[in-house]
């Protein structure tokens, strides 16, 4: 398993300003993390793993949003989509579901970030461990993750 140290080392090597924070309690969902941190849910960015025509793709969306499968199909060019299981997330990324970061993952894959996730100058996302959160400027999140900006939420 990978950890927040891997996230930090990746971002530090890439010269991406960031902060990893330990939360007072573990949070397995973006909504729970928002409550624990005293943030609005849209300030969190969740990393959701899909299979598009059998190939993994990571989709970054605001914590209070759901992916629109039709929009994701159109953006990815896939005819078939399915959500990855917790085991598949762990195998492909090296992290547990609910704390998966958008960087320093085990398997390279395309990443898409919904434009609504970039509303805030600073966002929070999975830090690699259930009680860790990554604070990063939205611009730097796009740069670090090499994500394509798209519109894929409902």
N, C-alpha and C positions, 0 to 999 in steps of 0.2 A: 504494500500500500504506500502511496505517496502521502505527503503531508503539507502543512502550511510552510514548512522550510523550503520545500521544492518550489512552491509558488513564489516565495520571497526571492529565492536565488534566481529564478527565471526572470523576474521583473528587474531585479538589481543588475543582472548581466545585460539586460536590454536597456538599461538606464531609464526605466519607467518609474516616475515618482509614485509611491503607494504607501499605504499603511495597513498592516495586519493587526487587528484588534481581537483580544480574547473577550468573548461575551460572558456576562455573569452566569449564564446557563446555556446549555446546548439548544439549538433551534434547528429543527429538521425541515422547516418550510420558510419561505420568504415572509409570509404573513406573521409567523411566530417571531422571526428575527426582527421584524419591524416593531413589534410590541416590546420585545426585550430591549431593543436599542432606542426606543422612543422616536422612531422615524415613521414617516408615511410609507405605506407599502410600495408606492411607485418609485421611491428612492432606492429600492432594492432591485437588483437584476438577477433573475433566476436563469440558470443554464439547464435547458431541457434537451435531452438527447432523443433524436428520432432516427429511424431508418427510412431513407428515401430510395425506393427501388432496391432495397437490400443493403444500401451503403449508409454508414453513420453520418449524421450531420448534427451539429450543435446549434441550437437556437437560443438566443439571449433575448429575454422579454422582461418588461416591468413585472415586479412582484405581485401586482394586483391584476394581471392580465392573463388571458388564455390565448393559445395559438389557434388561429383560424386555419384549419386543414386545407381549405380551398386556396387560400392565399399562399400557404407554404408550398402546396403542390405547384402552383404557378411560378413562384420564385425559384424553386429547386429544379423545376422541369421534370419532377417525378410523377409517375402515374399511381404509385402505391406508397403510402406512408403508414408507419406505425411507431408508436411510442416505445422506447427502449425499456426493458425491465430493470429493476434495481441491480440484478446480477450482471446484466449487460453493461450498465453504466459503470459499475466497479471494474469489470474486465477491460473495457475500452479506455476508461479515463484514469484508473488507478485510485479513484476516490469514491466515497460513499455517496449515495443519492442524498440530496438535501444540502450538501456542502461542496458540491463539485465546482471548481473554479473554471473560468474560461481560458486559462493558460496553464502551461506545465502539465499537460495531460499525456498519458501513455501513448495513445494512438492519434496520429495527425488526422484531422478531418476538416471539411469545410465548416465555417462558422458564419451564421447570419445573426445580425443584431437588429431588432426592431427599432425603428426611428423614435418611437415613443419612449424607449429606454434611455434616450439621450436628452430628455427634457431638463434634467438637473445637471449642473456643472460637475457635481461630485455624486457618485453612486456607490452602492455597497453590493458586494456579490460574494459567492462562496469562497471561503478562505482555505479550503482543503481539509478541514476538520470540523466536526459538529459544533464546536464552541469558538470557531475562528471566523472572522468576517474580513473581507478585503475592501478597503476604502480606496477609491481611485477616481481620478477625473474621467468623465465620460469620454472625452477625446482620447485619453491615454488607454482606456479600455478597448476602444476600436483599434487603436494602433497596436497594442500589445497582443490582442487576440487575432489580429488580421481578419476581422469580421467584415462582411459585406453588409452595408446598411440597407434594410428592406422594410416593407410594411406587411407584417404577418399576424397582427393580433386582431381579435374580434372587436 
